[in-house]
Amino acid sequence: MIIPVILEKTFEGLFERVAILDGIAPLIQIDLADGVLVEGKTYLDLEKILETVKKSQVELHFMVEDPLKYLEALQTMPGKDKVRKVSTQIVKDSPSEVLSSFLTKSKNMDLEEGLSLNPETPLTLLQPYIKNLNFIQFVAVTPGKQGGILQPETIEKITQARRLFPNTTLQVDGGIKKENIMEVLQAGVDNVVIGSGIFGERDPVSAYKEFVSIEKSYRNSANQD
């Protein structure tokens, strides 16, 4: 699946980008960053964020110091049924009790739960949580801002994860362009999360549809082999 991602500092910017692909993309990822866990800060009013999405489902990527606070608030929000997937960052000093509680609460809320790895985060950190994960997200650029260059070591990490965790959904986020999407598909990802590669184009809808077409052609070809 191709998943457009939105990382915006203002409500106006977020509203504009959601409106472009709402109902066209089945799933839209929205990044929430508090400027503490990662560089950069986004608009953080979760209730208003969900109000902007009318037709698509939502994936929330929490790049925040206290993801449980947002997850607990989500339980009573009017737009909670729009949310299908949630993930939070895992880094070397992530408190295990916070990650475990996040995954447990996500599951209890009937959400697909995932952990997101920064480029420098080793796969070994996933081992205690892998049985409770629906998906792993590989951030292929410096997290917290869009427009970065895909770091090549991410490809090797995805290939390794595909071998180690054959039954876990893998997705990549960051630096994906038409010129390199085949690399991540061939490495074994199920989902490709794209921001500036879509919204940085003059016609974001056409750009999104072109990525969808590329992925579909690859899947069809792979199934025939």
C-alpha positions in Angstrom: 0.0 0.0 0.0 1.1 3.6 -0.7 0.4 5.7 2.4 0.6 9.5 2.1 2.1 11.1 5.2 1.4 14.6 6.5 3.8 16.4 8.9 2.6 20.0 9.4 3.4 22.7 11.9 0.0 24.5 11.5 -3.6 23.5 11.3 -4.0 25.4 8.0 -1.2 23.4 6.4 -2.5 20.1 7.7 -6.1 20.9 6.6 -4.9 21.7 3.1 -2.9 18.5 2.7 -5.6 16.3 4.1 -8.2 17.8 1.7 -6.0 16.9 -1.3 -6.1 13.1 -0.8 -9.0 12.6 1.6 -11.1 9.8 0.1 -8.6 9.2 -2.7 -6.0 7.5 -0.5 -7.6 4.7 1.7 -5.2 5.5 4.5 -3.4 8.7 5.4 -0.6 8.8 8.0 -0.4 11.9 10.2 2.8 12.5 12.1 2.7 14.1 15.6 6.0 15.5 16.9 6.5 17.4 20.1 10.0 18.7 19.4 11.4 16.7 22.3 11.8 13.1 21.1 12.8 14.2 17.6 13.9 17.4 15.9 10.9 19.5 14.7 7.4 20.1 16.0 4.0 19.6 14.4 0.5 20.6 15.1 -0.6 18.5 18.0 -4.4 19.0 18.6 -5.4 15.5 17.9 -9.1 16.1 18.1 -9.0 18.9 15.5 -6.7 16.8 13.3 -9.2 14.0 13.2 -12.0 16.5 12.3 -10.2 17.3 9.1 -10.4 13.8 7.8 -13.8 13.0 6.3 -13.4 9.9 4.2 -10.0 8.2 4.5 -8.8 6.2 7.5 -6.0 7.5 9.6 -2.7 6.2 10.8 -1.1 8.1 13.7 2.7 8.1 14.1 3.6 9.5 17.5 7.1 11.0 17.7 6.4 12.4 21.2 7.8 11.9 24.6 4.6 10.6 26.1 2.6 8.6 23.4 0.3 7.1 26.0 -1.1 10.5 26.8 -2.3 10.9 23.3 -3.5 7.3 23.1 -5.6 7.6 26.3 -7.1 10.9 25.0 -8.0 9.2 21.7 -10.2 6.7 23.5 -12.9 9.4 24.2 -12.6 11.5 21.0 -15.5 11.7 18.6 -13.2 10.8 15.6 -11.5 7.8 17.2 -13.2 5.4 14.7 -11.3 7.0 11.9 -8.0 5.7 13.3 -6.9 2.3 12.1 -3.2 2.2 13.0 -0.8 3.8 15.5 2.9 3.6 16.1 5.5 5.2 18.3 9.2 5.6 18.2 11.6 3.1 19.8 15.1 4.3 20.6 17.9 3.0 22.8 16.7 4.7 25.9 12.9 4.1 25.4 11.3 3.0 28.7 10.2 -0.6 28.2 7.1 -0.1 30.4 5.9 2.8 28.2 6.3 0.8 25.0 4.6 -2.2 26.4 1.7 -0.2 27.8 1.4 1.6 24.4 1.2 -1.7 22.5 -1.2 -3.3 25.0 -3.5 -0.2 25.0 -3.5 -0.1 21.2 -4.5 -3.7 21.0 -7.3 -3.2 23.5 -8.6 -0.4 21.4 -8.6 -2.7 18.3 -5.9 -0.7 16.6 -3.1 -2.1 14.5 0.0 -1.3 16.6 3.6 -0.7 15.5 7.0 0.6 16.5 9.0 3.0 14.4 12.8 2.8 14.1 15.1 5.7 13.5 17.9 5.0 11.0 20.4 4.4 13.8 18.1 2.2 15.9 19.2 -1.5 15.8 16.7 -4.3 15.1 17.6 -6.0 18.3 15.6 -3.5 20.3 12.4 -4.9 18.8 12.9 -8.4 20.2 11.0 -8.0 23.4 8.0 -6.6 21.6 7.9 -8.4 18.3 5.1 -10.8 19.3 2.8 -7.9 20.0 3.5 -5.9 16.8 1.3 -5.7 13.8 3.9 -3.7 11.9 7.4 -2.2 12.0 8.0 1.2 10.4 11.5 2.1 9.2 12.2 5.8 9.2 14.7 6.2 6.4 15.6 9.9 7.0 16.2 12.1 10.1 12.8 11.9 11.8 10.7 15.0 12.5 10.9 16.7 9.1 10.2 16.0 5.4 12.3 16.2 2.3 15.3 14.1 3.5 17.4 11.7 1.5 16.7 7.9 2.0 19.7 6.5 3.9 21.0 3.4 2.1 21.6 1.4 5.3 17.8 1.3 5.7 17.5 -1.0 2.7 19.8 -3.5 4.4 17.9 -3.2 7.6 14.6 -3.9 5.9 16.0 -6.9 4.1 17.2 -8.3 7.4 13.9 -7.6 9.1 12.0 -9.4 6.3 14.2 -12.5 7.0 13.9 -12.3 10.8 10.2 -11.4 11.0 8.5 -13.0 8.0 5.0 -12.6 9.4 5.2 -8.9 10.4 4.1 -6.1 8.2 7.0 -3.8 7.2 6.7 -0.3 6.1 9.2 2.5 5.2 8.8 6.2 5.7 11.1 8.9 4.4 13.0 9.9 1.3 10.9 7.8 -1.1 10.9 9.1 -4.7 9.9 7.5 -8.0 13.6 6.9 -8.6 14.1 4.7 -5.5 10.7 3.2 -4.6 11.7 -0.1 -6.4 14.6 -0.5 -4.0 12.4 -0.6 -0.9 9.8 -2.8 -2.6 12.4 -5.3 -3.6 13.8 -5.2 0.0 10.5 -6.5 1.2 8.3 -3.7 2.5 4.5 -4.1 2.4 3.7 -0.4 2.8 5.5 2.7 1.5 4.9 6.0 3.3 5.5 9.0 1.2 5.4 12.7 2.0 7.3 15.2 -0.1 7.4 12.7 -3.0 3.6 13.3 -3.2 2.9 16.7 -1.7 6.1 18.3 -3.1 4.8 17.7 -6.7 2.7 20.2 -8.7 -0.1 17.7 -8.9 -0.1 15.6 -5.7 -3.1 13.5 -6.7 -1.4 12.4 -9.9 1.9 11.8 -8.0 0.0 9.6 -5.5 -1.7 7.6 -8.3 1.6 7.1 -10.1 3.2 5.6 -7.0 0.1 3.4 -6.6 0.6 2.3 -10.2 4.3 1.5 -9.7 3.6 -0.6 -6.6 0.7 -2.5 -8.3 2.9 -3.3 -11.3 5.6 -4.5 -9.0 3.3 -6.7 -7.0 1.7 -8.2 -10.1 5.1 -9.0 -11.6 6.3 -10.5 -8.4 3.2 -12.8 -8.1 3.9 -14.1 -11.6 7.4 -15.1 -10.9 
